Amino acid sequence: MLTSTSQGVAQPTPVSSSLPAKILGCYYTAFATGGYRISDIPSEFNVIYLFHAKPNGDTVNGSWNNVGDGSFKFEHYSEVPAADIQACRSRGQKVILTVGGAQAGFNFNTRQKSQNFVASFQDMYNRLGGLDGCDFNNFEANIGSSPAEMVWISQQLKALYGPDFAITAPPQPNSAEDRAMLKAMADAGVLNWAGPQYYDWSGFNAPGFITNRTNDWVGDLGADKVILGLAANYGNGPSLQDCIREWDAVRIAHPNIRGMFCWSAQLNLQGGNVWGSTMKGML
């Protein structure tokens, strides 16, 4: 919710409490709401990723990759009003803004670009009424990454919003570059968790693939900093039975695994929240 000062000016609501020990998350696509409000996301989900902010610049051949000065913009304030975000937060759901995505990556390779990003994030945070974290999806599709600057940005955000402000990322599971960058962030003490995305490639659905790749990520980051990026009612991702099989195996191998998320909130709702209710019971 938005709080008021003695002068009656609305102020963003700060990060409220510690992050969940076990996570069931979902990505809510602001650019394609499907007729669902973010506040329609069922209570089974304790983390909501608001997807997405993108580089603040003119597209090049239809892409926002590495355009602009490092600042980012969120274009869907009317579709996702601050009041709806704060309604989710007031009932205990953490709302994390995703920055970047497909054709919206950015390599923060100078301090000035990093400073511009932090300033733009503050503006988005304020306009949305307060948030619980930043989900870095800016290194999609091998556009490059600068671990030292990612650590610096994360440190600035935690300094602004407190130690419980979540720093997360949904890396490509098979990317050595992504693994190296996120290990650097974890080693620096700024990464709360990473959720490798096991969808949009049929090979992820093979029995044991997710489990075996998760072993690598746990080896890098520790089980408490890894969640599984799965899919709900999505034709280009693991089925519900695939998700159950792999989650069971991962949980046995790594009892401290942090949790999972699904792509996407809208697809889960279209499927009657079967994925959400099923996986919540297994968390």
N, C-alpha and C positions, 0 to 999 in steps of 0.2 A: 504494500500500500504506500501511498504518498503521505508523508508526514508534513505538518505545517509548523513554521516558526512562529514566534510571537508577532511577527509582522504579517502573518498570513500567507507567506510565500511557500509554495509547495517545495519540499526537499525530497530527494531520492531516499528510499528506505535502504539502509546499509545491509550488508551480509549479516544474517541473523544468528546463525548457530553453526555448530560443527558440521562437516560434511558427512553424508551417510556412510556407515561402515560397509554396507552392501548396497550396490547400485542396480536399479532397473531404470534404464533411460530410454528416451526416444527422440528422434529428430523431427521437429515440426517445421515444415517448409512454408515460410512466410509468403513466398512468391506464388504458391499454389495451395491455398488453404483447403480446397475440396469442400467448402461449406462448413468446415469445422473451425471453431474458435480455439485458441490455445488453451483456454479455460475448460474446454470439453475433454481434455486429456484425462483419462481415468486415474483414480487415486493410487492404483497399483504402481504407477511410475513416480519415483521420487526425484528423478532428474529429467529435465526437459532441455534439449538443445534447440535454441531458436536459430534457424538456418535461413538466411545468412547475411552478413555484411560483406562488402566487396571493395576492392581498391577504388579510390575516388579519382577516376580519370576517364578519359575518352577511350572507347574500345579500339583495338587494333585487329582488324579482320574478325570482328565479332567476339574478341576475347579481352578480358580485363587483366590477364596475366602481366604482372610487373608494370602496369600503367600508373602514372601519377607519382606523387611525392612520398608515398608511404602512409598517407592518411586513408582511412576507410570510411564507407558510408553505408547506412541502413536505409532502405528505400520503402519500407512497408509499415510505417507508423500508423496508417489508417487501417490496414488489415490486422495489425497486431497492436491494439492500443495499450498504453501503459497500464490502464486499469485492469485489463485482463491478465497481464503479466503479474501484477501485484496480487491479484486474486489467487493465482497459482502459488505464489510465494507465501501468502498469508496462511494457506492450508498446509504448508510444509514442503512443497515441491521446490526444488532448486532450479532456477532458470539460468542457463548459461548461453551466452551469445557466441555463435560460431562465426569466425572471420575467415573468409576464403571459401574455396570449394572448386568444383570443376570449372575451368576457364576463369578462375578468379583468384589465382595464386599471387604471392608476392614474396620476393626475397629481400628481407631487411638487411642489406649489406653495408649500410652506413649508419652512424649514430643519428644523423639528422632524420633519416627515414624512420628510424625507431622512435625518435621523439615526436615526429609528426603522427605516427600511429597512436602513441599513448594519448596525445591531445585529442585526437578524433575519437578514441574509445571513451574518454571522459565525457565527450558531448553525447555519444550514443547512450551511455550509461545514464546520464541525467535525463535525457528525453524519454527513455523507457522506464524511468521511475526507480531505477536500481536493479542490479543483477547480482548473481551469485558466482559468476566466473566467466572466463574467456576460453573458448575452444579453438585452438589453432589448427585450421585446415588450409593454411596458406601455402603449404609446400606440396600441393597436389602435382602430379604428372611431371616430377623431376625437373621443376623449374629452378631448383637450387635452394639452399638454405644456409643460414649463417648462425651456427649454434651460439656464439658469444652474444650476438644481438638478441636472439630469442630469449636467452637467459636474462639479459638486461631488461628487456621489455617486461618479462614476467616478474622480475624483482620490483619494477616500478608499479605494476598493477597491485601486487601484494602490499606494497608500502602505502598505496592510496586507499585500498579497500580492506586491508586486514589479512592476517595469515590464513583465514578460512576462505578467502577468495580463491576459487578453484581455477587451476591452470590445467587444461586437458588438451588432447589431440586425438584425431582418428586417422592414424597413419595407414599407408599401404602395407599390408602384412609382409610382403616379400621384398620390401625395399631396404637394402643395406644402408642407404643414406638416411632414410627415416629413422631406422633403428639407432644409428650413430647419433643423430641429433637429439632424439628423445632420451637416450642414455646420458648425454651431456646435460640435459635439463634436469633429469632425475638426480644425477651426481651433484648438481649445483643446489639441490634441495628445493626447486621451484615447481616440479611437475607433480601434480596430484594423481593423475592416472592417464593412461593411453588406452584407446579402444581400437585396435586394428580392425579394418573393415573387411569382413568376409562375405562380400556380395559383389555383384557385377562381374563375376568370372565363374564359369561353371566348375572349374577345378576345385574351388573352395568346398564344393558339396561332397567331394569324395570322402568316404568314411575314414576318419583319422587325420585328415589334413588339418583341420582347425586345431585339433588337440596337439598334433606334433608342432605346428607353427607356434602355438601358444607356449609350448615349452621354451622356445627360443626367446620369446618376449619376456617371459617370467625370469629367465636367466639373466637378461639385461637389466630389468627394472625391479624385480621382486613381484610376487603374486599380488600384493596389496596395491600395486600401481598398474594392474592390467585388468581390463574388462574386455569382453568379447563383443565385436561389432557384428550383429546378426541381422536378420530380416524378418519382417512380419507381413504375410500375405503379399509378398513381392515376387513376381515371376522370375526375376533374375538374381535370386538369392537362395540360401538354404531353406528348405521346407521346415515346417514346424517339427516334424520328426527328425530331420537332420539336426536342428537346434537342440532338441532334447538329447539326442545321442551324444553330440559333442560336448554339451554342457555337463552331462553326467560324467563323461570321461575326464574332462578338465577338472571338475570339482573333486574327483577322487585323487587325481594326481597333485592338485594344488588346493588344499582345503581353504587357504586364505585368499583365493582368487576374489577380486573386488566385485565382480558382477558382470552385467551385459547391457547392451542397448539394442534397439531395433531401428531399422529404416523401414517405414517411417511411422510417425504418429498417425497420419491420415490413413495409411494403408491398414494399420492395426485397427483403427476405428471402423473402417469399411468392412473389415473381417469380424466385426462384433467383439473386439477386444479378446479374442480367443488366445492369441499369442501372449498378450499382457497377463491375463489371468493365469494361464498355464505356467509361464516362466516365473511369475511372482511366487507361485507355489513351490517352485524348485530352487529359489534363490538361496 
